[in-house]
Amino acid sequence: MVDSNNINLNLLKFFIATAESESIVKAGEKLGFSHSTVSSNISTLEKQFGVKLFTRKPLKLTDIGEEIYKTIKRGFMDIDFAMLIASAKNSIEYGNISIGCPSHIVEFYLMDIISKASKDYPNLKISLDTSYECENLIEALKNNKIDFAIIDRIPIQYERDLEIKEIKKSDYIFISDKPIIIDDVNKLKNYKYILSGEHRGNTIKLLNILKEYGINIDVRLTCRTNRTKSKCNKVRNRNCLCT
């Protein structure tokens, strides 16, 4: 049985860095230690736990290592989150908060909330990073350039690095240049569309769903950002339904 009182917390940091880097050398670079130091600390931790945490060649978490990683990661997140809450309680009225959020989420969901927060806490300074790509926001989060990010998709390569909480669920947002009513899914064929980039997950998912209903929509233009789509809608002056 492992005696938790004898576990050195610093060893757990080496373990987490190695698990997330999938490389002893990269973990050492991340932590500022030589790869031999990382390897030695991992071996020490394995002896203390009495189990193999990684297979070597290739380096990969064992099944028990994966379970231990998830448990330890949650524990460290809880500690970090508790410290964030404590800090926020002491400084929210006169503090600073930086939010990363794609522009389309800001426009549809966040501005009303920010407006209310500004009224409730007039001395609170709020800054927004509205980078379109989720990868950019996640990197800003990891590099402590923003306090938290609100995003609509989690790139698979970042799933293990983040504490993720669902705050709102929606299907698709359709924007038209005039009021429309769609009471039959087949009426979607009647419009010309401006969509997000053809390789974006939401676009692919939408087109696949429509194909299940036997619907092929008329996509006239694909754009990278919602702002661009809005401008295109005005410039081209046509009935456009955007998603």
C-alpha positions in Angstrom: 0.0 0.0 0.0 1.3 3.4 -0.9 1.9 5.8 2.0 0.7 9.2 0.6 2.7 11.0 3.3 5.9 9.8 1.7 5.0 10.9 -1.9 7.1 13.9 -3.0 4.7 16.3 -4.8 7.6 17.4 -7.1 7.8 13.9 -8.4 4.2 14.1 -9.5 5.0 17.2 -11.5 7.7 15.3 -13.4 5.1 12.5 -13.9 2.5 14.8 -15.3 4.9 16.6 -17.6 6.2 13.3 -19.0 2.7 12.0 -19.5 1.6 15.1 -21.4 4.8 15.4 -23.4 5.0 11.7 -24.2 8.8 12.2 -24.1 11.3 12.3 -21.2 13.5 14.8 -23.2 10.5 17.2 -23.9 9.4 16.9 -20.3 12.9 17.9 -19.2 12.9 20.9 -21.5 9.5 21.9 -20.2 10.5 21.7 -16.6 14.1 23.0 -17.0 15.8 19.7 -16.1 18.0 17.2 -17.9 16.3 14.1 -19.3 18.3 11.9 -16.9 16.8 13.8 -13.9 13.3 13.3 -15.3 14.0 9.6 -15.9 15.4 9.2 -12.4 12.4 10.9 -10.8 10.0 8.8 -12.7 11.8 5.7 -11.6 11.6 6.9 -8.0 7.9 7.5 -8.3 7.3 4.1 -9.8 9.1 2.5 -6.8 7.1 4.5 -4.4 3.8 3.5 -6.1 5.0 -0.1 -6.7 3.8 -0.1 -10.3 5.1 0.7 -13.7 3.7 4.0 -14.9 5.2 4.0 -18.4 6.3 1.5 -21.0 9.6 2.4 -22.6 10.3 2.3 -26.3 7.9 3.7 -27.1 7.2 5.8 -24.0 3.6 5.4 -23.2 1.4 5.4 -20.0 0.5 1.9 -18.8 -3.2 1.3 -18.0 -2.6 1.9 -14.3 -0.4 4.9 -15.2 -3.3 6.4 -17.2 -5.6 6.0 -14.2 -3.1 7.6 -11.8 -2.4 10.4 -14.3 -6.1 11.3 -14.5 -6.5 11.3 -10.7 -3.4 13.4 -10.1 -4.2 15.8 -12.9 -7.7 16.4 -11.4 -6.1 17.0 -8.0 -3.7 19.6 -9.3 -6.5 21.3 -11.2 -8.6 21.4 -8.0 -5.7 23.1 -6.2 -5.2 25.6 -9.0 -8.9 26.3 -9.2 -9.1 26.9 -5.5 -6.3 29.4 -5.6 -7.9 31.2 -8.5 -11.2 31.4 -6.6 -9.4 32.7 -3.5 -7.6 35.3 -5.6 -10.8 36.4 -7.4 -12.7 36.9 -4.1 -10.0 39.3 -3.0 -9.7 41.3 -6.2 -12.8 41.0 -8.4 -14.1 44.6 -7.5 -10.8 46.2 -8.5 -9.1 43.5 -10.4 -8.4 42.5 -14.0 -9.8 39.6 -15.9 -8.8 38.5 -19.4 -11.1 36.3 -21.5 -10.3 34.4 -24.6 -13.4 33.8 -26.8 -14.0 33.6 -30.6 -15.8 36.6 -32.0 -19.0 34.8 -32.9 -19.5 33.6 -29.3 -18.7 37.1 -28.0 -21.4 38.6 -30.3 -24.1 36.1 -29.6 -23.6 35.2 -26.0 -21.0 37.1 -24.1 -21.6 40.8 -24.6 -24.8 40.9 -22.5 -22.9 39.2 -19.6 -19.9 41.5 -19.9 -22.3 44.5 -19.9 -23.9 43.3 -16.7 -20.6 42.6 -15.0 -19.3 46.1 -15.9 -22.4 47.6 -14.2 -22.1 45.3 -11.1 -18.3 45.9 -10.8 -17.5 49.3 -12.4 -13.9 49.1 -11.4 -13.3 45.7 -12.8 -11.2 45.8 -16.0 -12.1 43.2 -18.6 -10.0 42.4 -21.7 -11.0 40.2 -24.6 -9.0 38.1 -26.9 -11.2 37.2 -29.8 -8.9 35.1 -31.9 -10.9 32.9 -34.2 -8.8 29.7 -33.9 -9.4 27.7 -30.7 -5.7 26.6 -30.9 -4.6 30.2 -30.5 -6.8 30.7 -27.5 -5.6 27.5 -25.8 -2.0 28.4 -26.3 -2.7 31.8 -24.8 -4.3 30.1 -21.9 -1.4 27.7 -21.4 1.1 30.6 -21.5 -1.0 32.6 -18.9 -1.8 35.3 -21.4 -5.6 34.9 -20.6 -7.4 33.8 -17.4 -9.8 31.4 -19.1 -11.2 30.7 -22.6 -14.7 30.1 -23.8 -14.5 28.0 -27.0 -16.9 25.9 -29.1 -14.6 23.0 -29.8 -11.6 21.2 -28.2 -8.9 20.2 -30.6 -8.1 16.6 -29.8 -4.4 17.3 -29.1 -5.4 19.5 -26.2 -8.0 17.4 -24.5 -5.7 16.1 -21.8 -4.2 19.5 -21.0 -7.4 21.3 -20.1 -10.0 21.4 -17.4 -13.2 21.5 -19.5 -16.6 22.5 -18.3 -19.7 22.8 -20.5 -21.5 26.1 -19.9 -23.9 26.2 -22.9 -25.1 23.8 -25.6 -26.5 24.9 -28.9 -26.8 23.2 -32.3 -26.4 25.7 -35.2 -26.8 29.4 -35.5 -28.4 30.6 -38.8 -28.1 34.2 -39.8 -30.2 35.7 -42.6 -30.4 39.1 -44.1 -34.2 39.1 -43.5 -36.7 37.3 -41.3 -37.4 33.8 -42.4 -39.5 30.9 -41.0 -38.4 27.3 -41.7 -41.2 24.8 -40.8 -39.9 22.1 -43.2 -36.3 21.0 -43.3 -36.6 20.7 -47.1 -37.0 24.4 -47.4 -33.3 24.7 -46.6 -32.7 23.9 -50.2 -34.2 27.3 -51.2 -31.4 29.4 -49.9 -27.9 30.3 -51.0 -25.3 29.8 -48.2 -22.1 31.3 -46.9 -20.5 28.8 -44.6 -17.4 28.5 -42.4 -14.3 27.0 -44.0 -15.2 23.6 -45.7 -12.7 21.7 -43.5 -14.0 23.1 -40.2 -15.7 20.6 -37.9 -19.0 22.4 -37.6 -19.3 22.7 -41.4 -18.6 19.0 -42.0 -21.0 18.0 -39.3 -23.8 20.2 -40.6 -23.4 18.9 -44.2 -23.4 15.3 -43.0 -26.6 15.8 -41.0 -28.3 17.4 -44.0 -27.2 14.6 -46.2 -29.0 12.2 -43.9 -32.2 14.1 -44.8 -31.3 14.0 -48.5 -30.6 17.7 -48.6 -27.8 19.2 -50.6 -27.5 23.0 -49.9 -26.3 25.6 -52.4 -23.0 26.8 -50.9 -21.8 29.8 -52.8 -19.0 30.9 -50.6 -16.9 29.7 -47.7 -15.3 32.1 -45.3 -13.0 31.9 -42.3 -14.7 34.2 -39.9 -18.3 35.2 -39.0 -17.4 38.9 -39.6 -16.3 38.2 -43.1 -19.5 36.3 -43.7 -21.6 39.2 -42.5 -19.7 41.6 -44.8 -20.2 39.2 -47.7 -23.9 39.0 -47.0 -24.2 42.8 -47.3 -21.9 43.2 -50.3 -23.4 40.5 -52.4 -27.0 41.6 -51.5 -28.6 38.3 -51.9 -30.7 36.0 -49.8 -28.1 34.3 -47.7 -28.4 31.9 -44.8 -25.2 31.6 -42.9 -23.9 29.1 -40.4 
